[in-house]
Amino acid sequence: MRKPHKSKCGFLFFVFTALAWAPGSIRAEDFQGSTHMLEFEKPPLGYKGKVATDPVAVLNKSLRANRAAGWKEYHPKFGYLPAVLEMLCVPAASQMLVFSKTSVQRRFIDSENPRALYFSDDVYVGFVPGAPDLEIATVDPDLGTVFYTVSQDDSEPLRFRRNDDCLSCHASARTMGVPGFVVRSLDADAAAEIIAGTDANNVTHCTPIEDRWGSWMVSNTPANWIHRGNALGTGDTRVPIEQKLLARIFDSARYPAKGSEIVPLILHDHQTHMHNYITRLNMEGQQRIASYGNLRYLESQIRAFLRYLLFVEEAPLPSPVIASKDFLAAFQKNAKRDSRGRSLKDLDLQTRIFRFPCSFLLDSDAFRKMSAPVREAILLRLHKVLQGENPEPQFEKLLAADRQAILEILKETAPDLTAGW
């Protein structure tokens, strides 16, 4: 086994175990070759040479144009975190806590001082109490995931600094071979060091609940849910974190919100992999068009993408769960609704995540600005699936009522994507 790799960057999950990605480990929501690296730094992609146009890049441009605008209020406990969350429209109610030392700021992280993560539809923010930097990742329609840091220094104006060093871990087999997100479930010992060999494959909405959230803290869990969160050690030595400690952390004034709620965790598991999928198809499509002038060999990738988009391999929820009012309001604030009040952001949370099983990220800038031939090929096949014209057995589990509802919602809320349907 090789030793864990130490990254120069510290966002979601950076330290890798020695688990190999053999072809047999590829799950149904992926495709053969989904872990192969793409040469995204070379033409036609040119990741490092292109100017980013993501939400952080746009905001940073305005801050640099007006130095005075960067002097945001500096919170005595959180530094620039409240200002960053507000400017990027990231809700504090999305707070999740992870205590494994899987960040470049690892020396500040332990089971009593976990790292907090916050997210919106396209921006992710990491905060460690007492650490020198905020960690930001965002989705660029052309480049995929782009990484930034913000210095927690009240003598400096707020500035976002792009950090391509993060690609040392965030461009790998775990991110589908493109700049992307890594979400892991692994065990950590009493010192919060990761335990080699305990890592689950990438966590997505297809991962069984019992395999999720190793080294995460999880609050408001239904009594009958079994998962890997809130525990230290591994195997027979894995013991729950004391309830007194959990309660103290969940209520800690060191964070801008309370707890590490289960619904944000579930949604985060879904959308990080969805972002990676969109980036992979966009980049691979551009490469194939540049090399061959067509998308002839992208068929399996598109089919796999649709399986994930439509939740056909979704792991069922063991029992109903409730989202907090604050998080639900923030998550659905930008929901697009049809004439019957329905939205792809409507949650089910009884046996599955969403009321209508189609990812809301289909209606995102990242998908909308995907290479046109790839986007149109996806939408053509999606239309056939929703009309019940696709013969593949994987889509047979989609109920006719769900297909019809998704079709109707998309026609009304995303007419530019569904023109000709």
N, C-alpha and C positions, 0 to 999 in steps of 0.2 A: 504494500500500500504506500502511495506517496503521501507526504505530509500535507496538511491543509495549506492552501495558498493565502498569503496575506495581501490584501488589496491596498492600493493607495487611496481608495475612496471608501466611503462608509454609508451606503443607503440601505436598501432592504436587507438582503442576505448575501454576504459576499464570500464567506469562507467555505470552500468546497471540501467534501469528503472524498474518499477514493472510490466511491461507487461508480462502476462503469455503466455506460449507456449502451447495452447490447441491443441488437434489433428486437429480441424477444421482449424487451422491457417497454417498447413503445406501445402506448395504450391506444384504445379505439378512437380517441378524439384527435390523435395525431396521424401522421402519414409516414410511409417508408421514406427515410431521408430527412425527416423533420429536424434531426439533430445535426445535420451536416452544416458546417460553417459556410456562409456566403462571403465573397470578397467585397464587402461593402465599402471599403476604403478606396477601391479602384473604380474607374468609370464603368458604367454610367452612374454609379451611386455617389461616390466621393464623399463619404460621411464627414470626415474631418475638414475637408476643404470648403464645404458649403455653409452658408450663413443660415443659422437656425431661424425659424419663424414661429416657434412654439409660444404658448402664452407667457412663459418666463422671459424669453428673448424679446418679445414685444414690450413687456413691462420694463425690462432692463434698459432698453433703448430710450424710453422716456425718462428714466431716472438719470441716465448719463447726459441727456440733453439739458437737464435741469438739476444741477448738483444740490440745490436747496431741497428738492423733492425727496432726496435720499435720507434726509435727517428725520427719520420717523421716530415716534415715541419709543423709547427703550424701556422695556418692562424690567423691574428690579429682579424678578425671578426667571422670566422667560426670554429676556433679551428682545431680539427682533421677531421672535416667533409670532406673537399676535399680529404684528404689522404684516408679516409675510402671509399668514393665513387670510387676513382680510383682503389684501391686495389681489391675491390669487383666487379668492372666493372658495377657499378650502374650509369646510366646517370643522370646528373643534370637536363637535359631537361625533366625528368619525374616528376618534382616538382609539388606537390599538396599542398594546404594550407587549414588548418582546424582550426577554432578559438574557438571551445567549450572546456571547461576545463575538458577534459576527459583523463587526464594523471596524473601520480604522480608528474610531474613537472608543475602542474596546476597553481601555483602561478606566473609563468612566461608567461602564455598564456592569451591573451585577443583578442578582435576584432581588435586591432591595432598591435598586436604581435602574429600572428597565428603560429601554429606548422607547419613545412614543412615535407612532406613525399616524399621519393624517392624510386623507385623500379626497379628491373630487373626481369628476369624470375623466380628467386628463392631467391632473397634477398630484404629486405625492410629496409629502414633507416629513423629514425625520428630525427628531429633537431628543437630545440626551441632557438631562439636568446637569449643569456644571461643565459641559463639553464646549470647546471653542467654536464649533461650527454648526449651522443648520445644514441639512442635506436635502436636496431637492431633485426630483426626477420628474420629467414632463414628457408628453407625447407630441412630437413634431410630425405634422402630416407627411413630410417628405423624408425625414431622417429616422423616424422611429423614436426611441427613447433617447433623450438628451439629459445630461446630468449637470448639476450646479451645486455650489456651496455658498453660504452666506456667513461671513464672520460675525461672531457674537461679541463685537468690540464696540462699546459705546463711544469710542473716540473716532470711529469711522462712520461715514454715511452708509446706509444699507445699499449693498451692491450684490448682484448675482454673478458669480464667476463660473464660467463653463469649465467642466472638469472631465476631459476625455480619458483620464487615467482610470475612470470607473469601468471602462470597457475591458480591462484585464479580467474582470469577473462577469461583467454584464454583457458580454458578447461571447457566447459559448453554446455548447449543446443544450444547456438548461434554458437558454433564451431563444431556442429554435434557430440558432446560428446567426442572429442579428442583434443589434443593440436593443436590449429589452430588460424585463423584470425577472427576478428570481424569487420565488416564494417557497420556503422550505418548512418542513416539519422534522425536527430532530431533537434528540435528548441533550441536556446539558447537566453538568455535575454541580455540586454544591458551590463551586467557585464560578459557575456560569460558563465554564469552558465547554465547547461542544464535544460530544462523545462520538468518535469516529465509528462509522458503520451503522449509525442509527437513523440516517437520513432517508426519508421517503422520497420517491420520485417527485418531480415538480407538483406542487399542490394546485389543483384546479377545482372547478365545480364537479368534476368527475371523481375526485378522491373521496373514498368513504370517510364519513365523519370520524370514525374511530382512529383513522390514520392522520388526522389533521392536528395542527397547532402545538406540536412539540416545541417547547421553549417559549411559547406564548402564554400570556396571562389572559384568562377568559372569565368575564363576569356575566351574570344573569343567564347561566346555563340551565336548561330544563333538567330536572332531577334524573331522568332516564337516559340522558345523553352520555355516551362514553367517548372520550377523545384523549389526546395526549397532552393537553395543556395543563397548567397549574401544577407541574410536578418537576422534581429534580431527580437525577440519576437515570439508570436504564435497567431494563429487564427486572430481575428480582430485587434490585436495589433502588428501583424507581419509587419515590415516596412523594405524597402530596405536599405542596407548600402549605405551611401552617395557615389556617384561616385568619388568625390574628394579623399575620404579615400581609396576606392578600387584602384584607379589609383596610389595613393602614395604607397600602399602596393605592388601592382603588379610590380612596378618599384623600389622597395626598394633595397638598397645596403646591407641590412641585410641578404639577401638570395643569393645563388650562381647563381640562374636563375631568370627569370622574369615570373610573372603570376602563374596561377593555371589552366592549360589548360584542356579543356573538353575531349580530346581524351585519355590522361593518366588516367583521372578519369573513363572513360568508360571501359578501359582495366583492370584497377585495380578492378573494380566491378566484372568483369568476373573471373579473375585469382585467387583472394583470395578464393572464394568459390570453385573453381576447385581444389585448393590445399587441402582444407578441405575434399573434396569428396575423393580424392586419399588417403589421410591419413586414413579416416574412413574405406574405403573398405579394405585397406591393414591390418589395425589393427583388424577389425572385422573378416576378413578372417583367420588371424592367430589364433585368439581365437577359431573360430569354428572348424578349423582343429585340434587344440590341444584338444578340448573337445569331438568332435564327429567323427573326421577323415574324414569329408567331408564338402562340401559347400551347402548342400541340401537346407538350408533356407536362402540363400543369393540372390535368384533370383530377388526379388523385388528391392533390393538395386542395383543390376547390371543394371536392366532396367531403374531405375531412373538416374543412373550415365550416361547412354548412352543418355538419353533425354537431360541432361545438356551438355554433351560433344558435341552433335550435334545441340545444340541451338534450339531445337524444341519449346521451350517456350520463346524464346528471345523476349523482348519488342522492338518494332520497333523504329527506330530513327525518330523523327518528320520531319526532313529535312536533307539534306546533311551537313556534317561538314568536316573541313579540319584539318589534323594533321600538326604541325609545321615540317619543314624540319629536324631540329635537333633531335626531338623526333623520327620521322619516321626512320631516318638513324640509330639511336641507337637501336630502337626496332627490326629492320630487319637486323641488322649487322650479327647475327648468324643464319639467316633464311636458312633452307635447301631447295634447289630448284630441281625440277625434270628436265628432258630433255627438257621440254617445258617452263622452267623458272617459274613454278608455285610453290607456297609455302603456307603452312597453316598460315603463318604470313602475307600474303597479305591482306590488309584492303579493305573493301568496302566503308563504311562510307556514303553511300547514304540512304539506308533504314535499313541496318544491320551493324554489326561491321566488320565481316570478309567476304572476297570474297568467300571463301570456308568454309561452316559452320561446322567446326570440330576444337576443341581446339588444339592449338599448343602444349599444355602441355601433350598431349598424347605421344609426342616424347620428354620426359624429363626423367632425372634420377629418379625422384620420382615415375613415373609410371613404368619405365623400371625395377626398383628394387623392385617393389611390389611383395608380396608373389606370387610365380609362379602359383599355381592353380587358384588364383583369377585373375591374369593378363590374363592367357590363357582363362578363362571362359569369361572375358570381350571381348577379341579379337575375340573369336569364334562367339559371338552374334553380335559384331560390323560388322564382315564380312557378316553375313546374312542380316543385315540391309542395308548395302551398296549395296548388290546384289539384294535388293528388295524382299528378301525371308522372312522377318519378318512380320507376319500378324497383329501386333499391330497397331491400328489406329493412335497412337501418331506420328508414323514415316511416315505417308502417306504424310505429308506436305513437306518432303524432295524431292526436284525435282530430277528427274532421272539424269539430267546433273550434278547436285551437287554431288550426290552419286558416279557417275562414276569418276568425277574429284578427289574427296577425295580418292577413292580407288586407282587411278593411282598415286597420289602424295605419299600416304603412302607406296605403293609397292616400289617406287624408293628411297624415302628419309629415310625410316625406314625398311629396309629389314629384320632386326632381329626380328621386331615385326610382320611382315606380312609373315614370312616363312610358306609355305603351303597354302597360299591364292590362 
